[in-house]
Amino acid sequence: MGTSAKLFIEANQIRLAKGETELATVPVSAVTEISYGEDVHRRVGTAIGLAVVSFGVGALMALSKSKKHYVGIAWVNEDKKGGFVMQCDKDDYRGILLGLEGVTGKKAVDSDAMTVKN
């Protein structure tokens, strides 16, 4: 299960916060991959080689009774790898992807169309 948090997509960084606590701050230049689909947990985990922290992000990321939409981000900042996965509301995930693509210059990868090797 996840926790509620807020996602901030800014010109030079992507921030994830819960209340006053910053959970992650990622320079957009450090983002190596944006992925989306139902298999994002495995894809981001494979990309960073670590356990992935999963968040259900605030009002933007409400649980949906229909198909679950996930957006993942992986990054390398200096020698530190990281990543997180968000479950997004079906009405918001496309806007979130466009925002992330816009600030990072990276094209989102459809993880459902990819084969991920463990």
C-alpha positions as CSV (number, residue, x, y, z in Angstrom):
1,M,0.0,0.0,0.0
2,G,1.1,3.6,-0.6
3,T,0.8,6.9,1.2
4,S,-0.7,10.2,0.1
5,A,1.8,12.8,-1.1
6,K,1.9,15.7,-3.5
7,L,3.9,15.9,-6.7
8,F,5.5,19.2,-7.8
9,I,6.8,19.4,-11.4
10,E,9.0,22.5,-11.6
11,A,11.3,23.8,-14.3
12,N,14.5,22.5,-12.7
13,Q,13.3,19.8,-10.3
14,I,10.6,17.3,-9.5
15,R,9.6,17.2,-5.8
16,L,7.5,14.7,-3.9
17,A,6.3,15.9,-0.5
18,K,4.1,14.6,2.3
19,G,2.9,17.6,4.3
20,E,6.0,19.6,5.2
21,T,8.3,16.7,4.6
22,E,10.2,16.4,1.3
23,L,10.2,12.7,0.3
24,A,12.3,13.2,-2.9
25,T,13.8,16.1,-4.8
26,V,15.2,15.2,-8.2
27,P,17.0,17.6,-10.6
28,V,15.3,17.2,-14.0
29,S,18.8,16.7,-15.5
30,A,19.2,13.6,-13.4
31,V,16.1,11.8,-14.7
32,T,17.1,8.8,-16.8
33,E,13.6,7.3,-17.5
34,I,9.9,8.0,-17.2
35,S,7.6,5.0,-17.6
36,Y,3.9,4.3,-17.3
37,G,1.5,1.4,-17.4
38,E,0.7,-1.5,-15.1
39,D,4.2,-2.9,-14.9
40,V,6.1,0.2,-13.8
41,H,7.1,-1.2,-10.4
42,R,9.3,-3.9,-12.0
43,R,10.6,-1.6,-14.7
44,V,11.7,1.2,-12.3
45,G,13.1,-1.4,-9.9
46,T,15.1,-3.0,-12.7
47,A,16.3,0.5,-13.9
48,I,17.7,1.5,-10.5
49,G,18.5,-2.0,-9.2
50,L,16.9,-1.3,-5.8
51,A,13.6,-1.6,-4.1
52,V,11.1,1.0,-5.4
53,V,9.2,3.2,-3.1
54,S,5.6,3.4,-4.1
55,F,3.4,6.4,-3.5
56,G,-0.3,7.1,-4.1
57,V,0.1,10.8,-4.6
58,G,-2.5,13.2,-3.1
59,A,-5.6,14.4,-4.9
60,L,-3.8,13.9,-8.2
61,M,-3.2,10.3,-7.5
62,A,-6.5,8.9,-6.1
63,L,-7.2,5.2,-6.2
64,S,-9.2,4.1,-9.2
65,K,-11.7,1.2,-9.4
66,S,-11.0,0.8,-13.1
67,K,-7.6,0.1,-14.7
68,K,-4.8,1.3,-12.4
69,H,-2.4,3.8,-14.0
70,Y,1.2,4.0,-12.7
71,V,3.9,6.5,-13.6
72,G,7.5,5.8,-12.6
73,I,10.6,7.9,-12.6
74,A,14.2,6.6,-12.4
75,W,17.2,8.9,-11.9
76,V,21.0,8.9,-11.3
77,N,22.2,12.0,-9.4
78,E,26.0,11.9,-9.1
79,D,26.6,8.3,-8.0
80,K,23.2,7.8,-6.4
81,K,20.4,5.9,-8.2
82,G,16.8,6.4,-7.2
83,G,13.2,6.0,-8.4
84,F,9.6,6.1,-7.4
85,V,6.3,4.9,-8.7
86,M,3.0,6.7,-8.3
87,Q,-0.5,5.4,-8.8
88,C,-2.4,8.1,-10.8
89,D,-6.0,8.8,-11.3
90,K,-7.2,7.9,-14.8
91,D,-8.1,11.5,-15.5
92,D,-4.7,12.9,-14.4
93,Y,-1.9,10.5,-15.5
94,R,-1.6,11.9,-19.1
95,G,-1.2,15.4,-17.8
96,I,1.5,14.2,-15.3
97,L,3.3,12.4,-18.1
98,L,3.2,15.5,-20.3
99,G,4.5,17.6,-17.5
100,L,7.4,15.2,-16.7
101,E,8.3,14.8,-20.4
102,G,8.2,18.6,-20.8
103,V,10.7,19.4,-18.0
104,T,13.0,16.5,-18.5
105,G,13.0,16.2,-22.3
106,K,12.6,12.5,-22.0
107,K,9.9,10.5,-23.7
108,A,7.8,8.3,-21.4
109,V,8.1,4.5,-22.0
110,D,5.0,2.3,-22.0
111,S,6.1,-0.5,-19.6
112,D,3.2,-2.7,-20.7
113,A,4.7,-2.9,-24.2
114,M,8.1,-3.8,-22.9
115,T,9.5,-7.1,-21.8
116,V,11.4,-6.7,-18.5
117,K,14.0,-9.3,-17.6
118,N,14.6,-10.0,-13.9
